[in-house]
């Protein structure tokens, strides 16, 4: 098994999905969070495109948010069974990327806590609802029998979407009230013991902090 190391900012990023994938498959990894300006600069300089997170695989760098998660999903059999299912995973995750397009890690890292909170609050109020509707429609139109997004087996896009909206729901408990299919999907995925533990121990503390600061 390769040696994995994730280098990331201290606040939640797309690196959370990479961590969840590794934990879901019970794969050990080293996790380094950088917080000081000097360490952030050094880590970003090491990244091929100047942003975090990065994944080191036996010392070789894999970078760019979904690129890291997609790589791990391929390595750990979480991309579905066919090219079509893999493409659906990419499409679903790219949709999240569009939703978060205004929230770029290399910009957020240079904002103070109050500014970060304001950015996320604006996103929750103005940008998120219409994307929730899109994912609700996607699930309504799905021909899959098990409630997943891309395959009859759980894939990395199920983990990614559920993790994203579960984190948002911690800050906004009524977030999914108008989207029953999406809410049922999130509850299904997060009922998994590993996913639930990850949310409780790694995602929820920072989400609650932001919620209480709003």
GROMACS elastic network, one bead per residue, 0.5 to 0.9 nm:
[ bonds ]
;  ai    aj funct       b0    kb
    1    27     6  0.85860   500
    2    57     6  0.62211   500
    2    58     6  0.58398   500
    3    28     6  0.79436   500
    3    29     6  0.67236   500
    3    30     6  0.82269   500
    3    56     6  0.77754   500
    3    57     6  0.56946   500
    3    58     6  0.50062   500
    3    59     6  0.79030   500
    4    27     6  0.87117   500
    4    28     6  0.73591   500
    4    30     6  0.62510   500
    4    31     6  0.86572   500
    4    55     6  0.68884   500
    4    56     6  0.56263   500
    4    58     6  0.65159   500
    4    59     6  0.81363   500
    5    29     6  0.54590   500
    5    31     6  0.57817   500
    5    32     6  0.74312   500
    5    54     6  0.82980   500
    5    55     6  0.56776   500
    5    57     6  0.67548   500
    5    58     6  0.83110   500
    5    59     6  0.82310   500
    6    15     6  0.76827   500
    6    18     6  0.83307   500
    6    19     6  0.80380   500
    6    29     6  0.74749   500
    6    30     6  0.62662   500
    6    31     6  0.50056   500
    6    32     6  0.60519   500
    6    33     6  0.82275   500
    6    53     6  0.68098   500
    6    54     6  0.58588   500
    6    56     6  0.63391   500
    7    15     6  0.85318   500
    7    30     6  0.85630   500
    7    31     6  0.63287   500
    7    33     6  0.58941   500
    7    34     6  0.72967   500
    7    43     6  0.75096   500
    7    52     6  0.69894   500
    7    53     6  0.55453   500
    7    54     6  0.54201   500
    7    55     6  0.65017   500
    7    56     6  0.80417   500
    8    11     6  0.83455   500
    8    12     6  0.88140   500
    8    13     6  0.78445   500
    8    15     6  0.68478   500
    8    31     6  0.80092   500
    8    32     6  0.64025   500
    8    33     6  0.50299   500
    8    34     6  0.62304   500
    8    35     6  0.89981   500
    8    40     6  0.86483   500
    8    43     6  0.82447   500
    8    51     6  0.89462   500
    8    52     6  0.53524   500
    8    54     6  0.66928   500
    8    55     6  0.88313   500
    9    12     6  0.74547   500
    9    13     6  0.74144   500
    9    15     6  0.88098   500
    9    32     6  0.84859   500
    9    33     6  0.53722   500
    9    34     6  0.52968   500
    9    35     6  0.64475   500
    9    40     6  0.74396   500
    9    52     6  0.67235   500
    9    53     6  0.70055   500
    9   105     6  0.81180   500
    9   109     6  0.73761   500
   10    13     6  0.85698   500
   10    32     6  0.88262   500
   10    33     6  0.51826   500
   10    34     6  0.60502   500
   10    35     6  0.59243   500
   10   109     6  0.88283   500
   11    33     6  0.86541   500
   11   109     6  0.83243   500
   11   206     6  0.73408   500
   12    15     6  0.73207   500
   12    16     6  0.63678   500
   12   202     6  0.88491   500
   12   203     6  0.72838   500
   12   206     6  0.74595   500
   12   207     6  0.86113   500
   13    16     6  0.58489   500
   13    17     6  0.82488   500
   13    52     6  0.84743   500
   13    53     6  0.75845   500
   13    65     6  0.83018   500
   13   105     6  0.71237   500
   14    17     6  0.57748   500
   14    18     6  0.73201   500
   14    52     6  0.89526   500
   14    53     6  0.74108   500
   14    64     6  0.89770   500
   14    65     6  0.54456   500
   14    66     6  0.72695   500
   14    68     6  0.89777   500
   14    69     6  0.83398   500
   14   160     6  0.87633   500
   15    18     6  0.51133   500
   15    19     6  0.63961   500
   15    20     6  0.86900   500
   15    52     6  0.81252   500
   15    53     6  0.56721   500
   15    54     6  0.80135   500
   15    55     6  0.87945   500
   15    65     6  0.65969   500
   15    66     6  0.87021   500
   15    68     6  0.79776   500
   15    69     6  0.78578   500
   16    19     6  0.51183   500
   16    20     6  0.61911   500
   16    21     6  0.86862   500
   16   160     6  0.88700   500
   16   163     6  0.84639   500
   16   202     6  0.83955   500
   16   203     6  0.79506   500
   17    21     6  0.61148   500
   17    22     6  0.86200   500
   17    65     6  0.89300   500
   17    66     6  0.87698   500
   17    69     6  0.65000   500
   17   156     6  0.83270   500
   17   159     6  0.72687   500
   17   160     6  0.59108   500
   17   163     6  0.74130   500
   17   164     6  0.87681   500
   18    21     6  0.51685   500
   18    22     6  0.63326   500
   18    23     6  0.86579   500
   18    55     6  0.86682   500
   18    65     6  0.85932   500
   18    66     6  0.86920   500
   18    68     6  0.66639   500
   18    70     6  0.86542   500
   18    72     6  0.71279   500
   18    73     6  0.86903   500
   19    22     6  0.52311   500
   19    23     6  0.61568   500
   19    24     6  0.84548   500
   19    29     6  0.83321   500
   19    31     6  0.84975   500
   19    69     6  0.87259   500
   19   198     6  0.88348   500
   20    23     6  0.50254   500
   20    24     6  0.57885   500
   20    25     6  0.85200   500
   20   159     6  0.77895   500
   20   160     6  0.87832   500
   20   163     6  0.87650   500
   20   194     6  0.82233   500
   20   195     6  0.70956   500
   20   198     6  0.68063   500
   21    24     6  0.50146   500
   21    25     6  0.63416   500
   21    26     6  0.85137   500
   21    27     6  0.85383   500
   21    69     6  0.74542   500
   21    72     6  0.71298   500
   21    73     6  0.71198   500
   21    76     6  0.82025   500
   21    78     6  0.84771   500
   21   156     6  0.71775   500
   21   159     6  0.77066   500
   22    25     6  0.53303   500
   22    26     6  0.60538   500
   22    27     6  0.50245   500
   22    28     6  0.70658   500
   22    29     6  0.75157   500
   22    72     6  0.75877   500
   22    73     6  0.89526   500
   22    76     6  0.82782   500
   23    27     6  0.58002   500
   23    28     6  0.74112   500
   23    29     6  0.87431   500
   23   194     6  0.71225   500
   23   195     6  0.84649   500
   23   198     6  0.81399   500
   24    27     6  0.77252   500
   24   194     6  0.58913   500
   24   195     6  0.70661   500
   25    76     6  0.70616   500
   34    37     6  0.84293   500
   34    38     6  0.89181   500
   34    39     6  0.56873   500
   34    40     6  0.56852   500
   34    43     6  0.77552   500
   35    38     6  0.83945   500
   35    39     6  0.65822   500
   35    40     6  0.63339   500
   35   109     6  0.88208   500
   36    39     6  0.52911   500
   36    40     6  0.61060   500
   36    41     6  0.85721   500
   37    40     6  0.50942   500
   37    41     6  0.60514   500
   37    42     6  0.85409   500
   37   110     6  0.86266   500
   38    41     6  0.51823   500
   38    42     6  0.61577   500
   38    43     6  0.86277   500
   39    42     6  0.50501   500
   39    43     6  0.60677   500
   39    44     6  0.84835   500
   40    43     6  0.51898   500
   40    44     6  0.60444   500
   40    45     6  0.84783   500
   40    52     6  0.87618   500
   40   109     6  0.84997   500
   41    44     6  0.51661   500
   41    45     6  0.60585   500
   41    46     6  0.86596   500
   41    50     6  0.88147   500
   42    45     6  0.51544   500
   42    46     6  0.64123   500
   42    47     6  0.89090   500
   43    46     6  0.51115   500
   43    47     6  0.64415   500
   43    50     6  0.81490   500
   43    51     6  0.80974   500
   43    52     6  0.74794   500
   43    53     6  0.89256   500
   43    54     6  0.86290   500
   44    47     6  0.50357   500
   44    48     6  0.81400   500
   44    49     6  0.78419   500
   44    51     6  0.51644   500
   44    52     6  0.63214   500
   44    53     6  0.87178   500
   44    54     6  0.89303   500
   44   106     6  0.85128   500
   45    48     6  0.75555   500
   45    49     6  0.81932   500
   45    50     6  0.56680   500
   45    51     6  0.81217   500
   46    49     6  0.85663   500
   46    50     6  0.72140   500
   46    51     6  0.88771   500
   46    54     6  0.88539   500
   46    61     6  0.88924   500
   47    51     6  0.60499   500
   47    52     6  0.68988   500
   47    53     6  0.82179   500
   47    54     6  0.65444   500
   47    61     6  0.77115   500
   47    62     6  0.86869   500
   47    63     6  0.67977   500
   47    64     6  0.87837   500
   48    51     6  0.78774   500
   48    54     6  0.89111   500
   48    61     6  0.81625   500
   48    62     6  0.86667   500
   48    63     6  0.69093   500
   48    64     6  0.86479   500
   49    52     6  0.87559   500
   49    63     6  0.78241   500
   49    64     6  0.77888   500
   50   106     6  0.79800   500
   51    54     6  0.78507   500
   51    63     6  0.82443   500
   51    64     6  0.75014   500
   51   105     6  0.70319   500
   51   106     6  0.57912   500
   52    55     6  0.89927   500
   52    63     6  0.75425   500
   52    64     6  0.73133   500
   52    65     6  0.77598   500
   52   105     6  0.71202   500
   52   106     6  0.74196   500
   53    63     6  0.68013   500
   53    64     6  0.69675   500
   53    65     6  0.66072   500
   53    68     6  0.84083   500
   53   105     6  0.87984   500
   54    61     6  0.66039   500
   54    62     6  0.59297   500
   54    64     6  0.68848   500
   54    65     6  0.78900   500
   54    68     6  0.73560   500
   55    59     6  0.87380   500
   55    60     6  0.79773   500
   55    61     6  0.56855   500
   55    62     6  0.50120   500
   55    63     6  0.62070   500
   55    64     6  0.89710   500
   55    68     6  0.65406   500
   56    59     6  0.50019   500
   56    60     6  0.51540   500
   56    62     6  0.62098   500
   56    63     6  0.86439   500
   57    60     6  0.50334   500
   57    61     6  0.64173   500
   57    62     6  0.73341   500
   58    61     6  0.85737   500
   62    67     6  0.72940   500
   62    68     6  0.59507   500
   62    71     6  0.81153   500
   63    66     6  0.84945   500
   63    67     6  0.62827   500
   63    68     6  0.58481   500
   64    67     6  0.51509   500
   64    68     6  0.61709   500
   64    69     6  0.89165   500
   65    68     6  0.56094   500
   65    69     6  0.68178   500
   65    70     6  0.87675   500
   66    69     6  0.50550   500
   66    70     6  0.57518   500
   66    71     6  0.82897   500
   66    90     6  0.85645   500
   66    93     6  0.75565   500
   66    94     6  0.81302   500
   66    97     6  0.84985   500
   67    70     6  0.51043   500
   67    71     6  0.60244   500
   67    72     6  0.86313   500
   68    71     6  0.51979   500
   68    72     6  0.63212   500
   68    73     6  0.85844   500
   69    72     6  0.51589   500
   69    73     6  0.59992   500
   69    74     6  0.86379   500
   69   156     6  0.75759   500
   69   160     6  0.89193   500
   70    74     6  0.62279   500
   70    75     6  0.86091   500
   70    78     6  0.87257   500
   70    79     6  0.78308   500
   70    90     6  0.81099   500
   70   156     6  0.76097   500
   71    74     6  0.52753   500
   71    75     6  0.62639   500
   71    76     6  0.86253   500
   72    76     6  0.59301   500
   72    77     6  0.83389   500
   72    78     6  0.81575   500
   72   156     6  0.89279   500
   73    76     6  0.51354   500
   73    77     6  0.57593   500
   73    79     6  0.56832   500
   73   155     6  0.77221   500
   73   156     6  0.60159   500
   74    77     6  0.53504   500
   74    78     6  0.61696   500
   74    79     6  0.58335   500
   75    78     6  0.79455   500
   76    79     6  0.84205   500
   77    80     6  0.72731   500
   77    81     6  0.86494   500
   77   155     6  0.80968   500
   77   156     6  0.89989   500
   78    81     6  0.87107   500
   78    86     6  0.88958   500
   78   153     6  0.83840   500
   78   154     6  0.69114   500
   78   156     6  0.53491   500
   78   157     6  0.85403   500
   79    82     6  0.81883   500
   79    83     6  0.86684   500
   79    85     6  0.70479   500
   79    86     6  0.51282   500
   79    87     6  0.87160   500
   79    89     6  0.69558   500
   79   150     6  0.87265   500
   79   151     6  0.85852   500
   79   154     6  0.84696   500
   79   155     6  0.53624   500
   79   156     6  0.62674   500
   79   157     6  0.81032   500
   80    83     6  0.78705   500
   80    84     6  0.84795   500
   80    85     6  0.53280   500
   80    86     6  0.56852   500
   80    89     6  0.81278   500
   80   150     6  0.72048   500
   80   151     6  0.57262   500
   80   152     6  0.80558   500
   80   153     6  0.67680   500
   80   154     6  0.75852   500
   80   155     6  0.59662   500
   80   156     6  0.86006   500
   81    84     6  0.83804   500
   81    85     6  0.65352   500
   81    86     6  0.75345   500
   81   151     6  0.75004   500
   81   152     6  0.89607   500
   81   153     6  0.84300   500
   82    85     6  0.52183   500
   82    86     6  0.62986   500
   82    87     6  0.86128   500
   82   151     6  0.88539   500
   83    87     6  0.60375   500
   83    88     6  0.85493   500
   84    87     6  0.50154   500
   84    88     6  0.61881   500
   84    89     6  0.86814   500
   84   150     6  0.85928   500
   85    89     6  0.62965   500
   85    90     6  0.87398   500
   85   150     6  0.53746   500
   85   151     6  0.59912   500
   86    89     6  0.50928   500
   86    90     6  0.64154   500
   86    91     6  0.87484   500
   86   150     6  0.76083   500
   86   151     6  0.87083   500
   86   155     6  0.87421   500
   87    90     6  0.50307   500
   87    91     6  0.61684   500
   87    92     6  0.86219   500
   87   150     6  0.85996   500
   88    92     6  0.60781   500
   88    93     6  0.85210   500
   88   149     6  0.79469   500
   88   150     6  0.56226   500
   88   151     6  0.86785   500
   88   157     6  0.85505   500
   89    92     6  0.52161   500
   89    93     6  0.61621   500
   89    94     6  0.84606   500
   89   149     6  0.76565   500
   89   150     6  0.59242   500
   89   151     6  0.87703   500
   89   155     6  0.74557   500
   89   156     6  0.71706   500
   89   157     6  0.51704   500
   89   158     6  0.81671   500
   90    93     6  0.52395   500
   90    94     6  0.59486   500
   90    95     6  0.85754   500
   90   157     6  0.75163   500
   91    94     6  0.50792   500
   91    95     6  0.62991   500
   91   157     6  0.89999   500
   92    95     6  0.51801   500
   92    96     6  0.69212   500
   92   135     6  0.84824   500
   92   149     6  0.79148   500
   92   150     6  0.83630   500
   92   157     6  0.65403   500
   92   158     6  0.89033   500
   92   161     6  0.80443   500
   93    96     6  0.51810   500
   93    97     6  0.64671   500
   93    98     6  0.88973   500
   93   156     6  0.88738   500
   93   157     6  0.59701   500
   93   160     6  0.71500   500
   93   161     6  0.73172   500
   94    98     6  0.63393   500
   94    99     6  0.87034   500
   95    98     6  0.51718   500
   95    99     6  0.64271   500
   95   100     6  0.87998   500
   95   131     6  0.81037   500
   95   135     6  0.89094   500
   96   100     6  0.62469   500
   96   101     6  0.84837   500
   96   131     6  0.82075   500
   96   160     6  0.87190   500
   96   161     6  0.75464   500
   96   164     6  0.84599   500
   97   100     6  0.51522   500
   97   101     6  0.58860   500
   98   102     6  0.83279   500
   99   102     6  0.76670   500
   99   103     6  0.87267   500
   99   123     6  0.86333   500
   99   127     6  0.67747   500
   99   128     6  0.67394   500
   99   131     6  0.68738   500
  100   103     6  0.52806   500
  100   104     6  0.75400   500
  100   123     6  0.81400   500
  100   127     6  0.85276   500
  100   128     6  0.87258   500
  101   104     6  0.66663   500
  102   119     6  0.87964   500
  102   123     6  0.81446   500
  103   106     6  0.89690   500
  103   107     6  0.76264   500
  103   108     6  0.69554   500
  103   119     6  0.75386   500
  103   120     6  0.78700   500
  103   123     6  0.83037   500
  104   107     6  0.54705   500
  104   108     6  0.61373   500
  104   109     6  0.86434   500
  105   108     6  0.50662   500
  105   109     6  0.59955   500
  105   110     6  0.88324   500
  106   109     6  0.55015   500
  106   110     6  0.71118   500
  107   110     6  0.55834   500
  107   111     6  0.69652   500
  108   111     6  0.52355   500
  108   112     6  0.82207   500
  108   115     6  0.84044   500
  108   116     6  0.62810   500
  108   119     6  0.85734   500
  109   112     6  0.79472   500
  109   116     6  0.84440   500
  111   114     6  0.79763   500
  111   115     6  0.57364   500
  111   116     6  0.59970   500
  112   115     6  0.53668   500
  112   116     6  0.62563   500
  112   117     6  0.87810   500
  113   116     6  0.50951   500
  113   117     6  0.62406   500
  113   118     6  0.87126   500
  113   210     6  0.88244   500
  114   117     6  0.51544   500
  114   118     6  0.63044   500
  114   119     6  0.87764   500
  114   213     6  0.80480   500
  114   214     6  0.86226   500
  115   118     6  0.50758   500
  115   119     6  0.62652   500
  115   120     6  0.87556   500
  116   119     6  0.51838   500
  116   120     6  0.63553   500
  116   121     6  0.86004   500
  116   210     6  0.89338   500
  117   120     6  0.52429   500
  117   121     6  0.60277   500
  117   122     6  0.85987   500
  117   210     6  0.63690   500
  117   211     6  0.85675   500
  117   213     6  0.74620   500
  117   214     6  0.67835   500
  118   121     6  0.50184   500
  118   122     6  0.61176   500
  118   123     6  0.85607   500
  118   214     6  0.79644   500
  119   122     6  0.52883   500
  119   123     6  0.62788   500
  119   124     6  0.87468   500
  120   123     6  0.50248   500
  120   124     6  0.61533   500
  120   125     6  0.87060   500
  120   210     6  0.89077   500
  121   124     6  0.51360   500
  121   125     6  0.63309   500
  121   126     6  0.86209   500
  121   214     6  0.78094   500
  122   125     6  0.52517   500
  122   126     6  0.59227   500
  122   127     6  0.76731   500
  123   126     6  0.53535   500
  123   127     6  0.50239   500
  123   128     6  0.62452   500
  124   127     6  0.61016   500
  124   128     6  0.52276   500
  124   129     6  0.74237   500
  124   168     6  0.81284   500
  124   172     6  0.86554   500
  125   128     6  0.66568   500
  125   129     6  0.72775   500
  126   129     6  0.70774   500
  126   130     6  0.84460   500
  127   130     6  0.65630   500
  127   131     6  0.72876   500
  128   131     6  0.53539   500
  128   132     6  0.62790   500
  128   133     6  0.89015   500
  129   132     6  0.50703   500
  129   133     6  0.64702   500
  129   134     6  0.88739   500
  129   175     6  0.83289   500
  130   133     6  0.51334   500
  130   134     6  0.65024   500
  131   135     6  0.63624   500
  131   136     6  0.85199   500
  132   135     6  0.52703   500
  132   136     6  0.61597   500
  132   137     6  0.86739   500
  132   165     6  0.88775   500
  132   175     6  0.88953   500
  132   176     6  0.77568   500
  132   179     6  0.72544   500
  132   182     6  0.77650   500
  133   137     6  0.61931   500
  133   138     6  0.85916   500
  133   178     6  0.87135   500
  133   179     6  0.70186   500
  133   182     6  0.88093   500
  134   137     6  0.51436   500
  134   138     6  0.61809   500
  134   139     6  0.87911   500
  135   139     6  0.62871   500
  135   140     6  0.85713   500
  135   179     6  0.87881   500
  135   181     6  0.87483   500
  135   182     6  0.67502   500
  136   139     6  0.53115   500
  136   140     6  0.62276   500
  136   141     6  0.87877   500
  136   179     6  0.59673   500
  136   180     6  0.76483   500
  136   181     6  0.58810   500
  136   182     6  0.52879   500
  136   183     6  0.87078   500
  137   141     6  0.62060   500
  137   142     6  0.85785   500
  137   181     6  0.85254   500
  137   182     6  0.88600   500
  138   141     6  0.53539   500
  138   142     6  0.62270   500
  138   149     6  0.79521   500
  139   142     6  0.50482   500
  139   143     6  0.85326   500
  139   144     6  0.88432   500
  139   147     6  0.73795   500
  139   148     6  0.80122   500
  139   149     6  0.67937   500
  139   181     6  0.64385   500
  139   182     6  0.70314   500
  139   185     6  0.85117   500
  140   143     6  0.84896   500
  140   181     6  0.69631   500
  142   145     6  0.83217   500
  142   147     6  0.81209   500
  142   148     6  0.86278   500
  142   149     6  0.74643   500
  142   150     6  0.86299   500
  143   147     6  0.89337   500
  144   147     6  0.63004   500
  144   148     6  0.68987   500
  144   149     6  0.77771   500
  144   150     6  0.79329   500
  144   151     6  0.70404   500
  144   152     6  0.64100   500
  145   148     6  0.79716   500
  145   152     6  0.72151   500
  146   149     6  0.89482   500
  146   151     6  0.85908   500
  146   152     6  0.62167   500
  146   153     6  0.81987   500
  147   152     6  0.82204   500
  147   181     6  0.84522   500
  147   184     6  0.82913   500
  147   185     6  0.62291   500
  147   188     6  0.81920   500
  148   151     6  0.63308   500
  148   152     6  0.66754   500
  148   153     6  0.74172   500
  148   154     6  0.65763   500
  148   155     6  0.81816   500
  148   158     6  0.64696   500
  148   185     6  0.69905   500
  148   188     6  0.88760   500
  148   189     6  0.85053   500
  149   152     6  0.84802   500
  149   154     6  0.83025   500
  149   155     6  0.81567   500
  149   157     6  0.72480   500
  149   158     6  0.61728   500
  149   185     6  0.86903   500
  150   153     6  0.81644   500
  150   154     6  0.80542   500
  150   155     6  0.71683   500
  150   157     6  0.75821   500
  150   158     6  0.78196   500
  151   154     6  0.66433   500
  151   155     6  0.70384   500
  152   155     6  0.88788   500
  154   157     6  0.82152   500
  154   158     6  0.62891   500
  154   159     6  0.78333   500
  154   189     6  0.84333   500
  155   158     6  0.54115   500
  155   159     6  0.67381   500
  155   160     6  0.88345   500
  156   159     6  0.50422   500
  156   160     6  0.60441   500
  156   161     6  0.86239   500
  157   161     6  0.59524   500
  157   162     6  0.82492   500
  158   161     6  0.54363   500
  158   162     6  0.59657   500
  158   163     6  0.82857   500
  158   185     6  0.85254   500
  158   186     6  0.84746   500
  158   189     6  0.71023   500
  159   162     6  0.53230   500
  159   163     6  0.58572   500
  159   164     6  0.84568   500
  159   186     6  0.89817   500
  159   189     6  0.69561   500
  159   190     6  0.83344   500
  159   195     6  0.80049   500
  160   163     6  0.52225   500
  160   164     6  0.61274   500
  160   165     6  0.87473   500
  161   164     6  0.51580   500
  161   165     6  0.62681   500
  161   166     6  0.83764   500
  161   186     6  0.77917   500
  162   165     6  0.54176   500
  162   166     6  0.57924   500
  162   167     6  0.83769   500
  162   182     6  0.88365   500
  162   185     6  0.73655   500
  162   187     6  0.79926   500
  162   188     6  0.87898   500
  162   189     6  0.63821   500
  162   190     6  0.68204   500
  163   166     6  0.51719   500
  163   167     6  0.60912   500
  163   168     6  0.86528   500
  163   186     6  0.78841   500
  163   189     6  0.86300   500
  163   190     6  0.76834   500
  163   195     6  0.81151   500
  163   199     6  0.75318   500
  163   203     6  0.85775   500
  164   167     6  0.53574   500
  164   168     6  0.64375   500
  164   169     6  0.87370   500
  165   169     6  0.59546   500
  165   170     6  0.86478   500
  165   175     6  0.84025   500
  165   176     6  0.83607   500
  165   183     6  0.88164   500
  165   186     6  0.72470   500
  166   170     6  0.64269   500
  166   186     6  0.67346   500
  166   187     6  0.84239   500
  166   190     6  0.78304   500
  166   199     6  0.79235   500
  167   170     6  0.53499   500
  167   171     6  0.70868   500
  167   172     6  0.88635   500
  167   199     6  0.75708   500
  167   203     6  0.66013   500
  167   204     6  0.67921   500
  167   207     6  0.64516   500
  168   171     6  0.53979   500
  168   172     6  0.60688   500
  168   173     6  0.80046   500
  168   175     6  0.74257   500
  168   207     6  0.76008   500
  169   174     6  0.69367   500
  169   175     6  0.56633   500
  169   176     6  0.74079   500
  170   173     6  0.57108   500
  170   175     6  0.89598   500
  170   204     6  0.69111   500
  170   207     6  0.63824   500
  170   208     6  0.67109   500
  170   211     6  0.78233   500
  171   175     6  0.86537   500
  171   207     6  0.61314   500
  171   208     6  0.63493   500
  171   209     6  0.89112   500
  171   210     6  0.73233   500
  171   212     6  0.83709   500
  172   175     6  0.53335   500
  172   176     6  0.87791   500
  172   211     6  0.79178   500
  173   176     6  0.77362   500
  173   177     6  0.84745   500
  174   177     6  0.52945   500
  174   178     6  0.83559   500
  175   178     6  0.77175   500
  175   179     6  0.84838   500
  175   183     6  0.89934   500
  176   179     6  0.51086   500
  176   180     6  0.69852   500
  176   182     6  0.70759   500
  176   183     6  0.55804   500
  177   180     6  0.65653   500
  177   183     6  0.73156   500
  178   183     6  0.86803   500
  179   182     6  0.54946   500
  179   183     6  0.60795   500
  179   184     6  0.86847   500
  180   183     6  0.50024   500
  180   184     6  0.60479   500
  180   185     6  0.84944   500
  181   184     6  0.51946   500
  181   185     6  0.61839   500
  181   186     6  0.87339   500
  182   186     6  0.62001   500
  182   187     6  0.85886   500
  183   186     6  0.51753   500
  183   187     6  0.61808   500
  183   188     6  0.85842   500
  184   187     6  0.50940   500
  184   188     6  0.60853   500
  184   189     6  0.87554   500
  185   188     6  0.50808   500
  185   189     6  0.63399   500
  185   190     6  0.85566   500
  186   189     6  0.53659   500
  186   190     6  0.59803   500
  186   191     6  0.83735   500
  187   190     6  0.52310   500
  187   191     6  0.59123   500
  188   191     6  0.53381   500
  188   192     6  0.74275   500
  189   192     6  0.58718   500
  189   195     6  0.73218   500
  189   196     6  0.85647   500
  190   193     6  0.76029   500
  190   194     6  0.83317   500
  190   195     6  0.53469   500
  190   196     6  0.52172   500
  190   197     6  0.89182   500
  190   199     6  0.81375   500
  191   194     6  0.85459   500
  191   195     6  0.71005   500
  191   196     6  0.60343   500
  192   195     6  0.53277   500
  192   196     6  0.59516   500
  192   197     6  0.85104   500
  193   196     6  0.51471   500
  193   197     6  0.60689   500
  193   198     6  0.85545   500
  194   197     6  0.51898   500
  194   198     6  0.61524   500
  194   199     6  0.87105   500
  195   198     6  0.50845   500
  195   199     6  0.62573   500
  195   200     6  0.86552   500
  196   199     6  0.52381   500
  196   200     6  0.62016   500
  196   201     6  0.86451   500
  197   200     6  0.51042   500
  197   201     6  0.60151   500
  197   202     6  0.81223   500
  198   201     6  0.53581   500
  198   202     6  0.54830   500
  198   203     6  0.67286   500
  198   204     6  0.85927   500
  199   202     6  0.56184   500
  199   204     6  0.55891   500
  199   205     6  0.86968   500
  200   203     6  0.62648   500
  200   204     6  0.52216   500
  200   205     6  0.73981   500
  201   204     6  0.64454   500
  201   205     6  0.69251   500
  202   205     6  0.65508   500
  202   206     6  0.76749   500
  203   206     6  0.60082   500
  203   207     6  0.63453   500
  203   208     6  0.87938   500
  204   208     6  0.58844   500
  204   209     6  0.84218   500
  205   208     6  0.52709   500
  205   209     6  0.62331   500
  205   210     6  0.88334   500
  206   210     6  0.63488   500
  206   211     6  0.86371   500
  207   210     6  0.52185   500
  207   211     6  0.61740   500
  207   212     6  0.86711   500
  208   212     6  0.60433   500
  208   213     6  0.84497   500
  209   212     6  0.52692   500
  209   213     6  0.61991   500
  209   214     6  0.88684   500
  210   213     6  0.50496   500
  210   214     6  0.63798   500
  211   214     6  0.54232   500
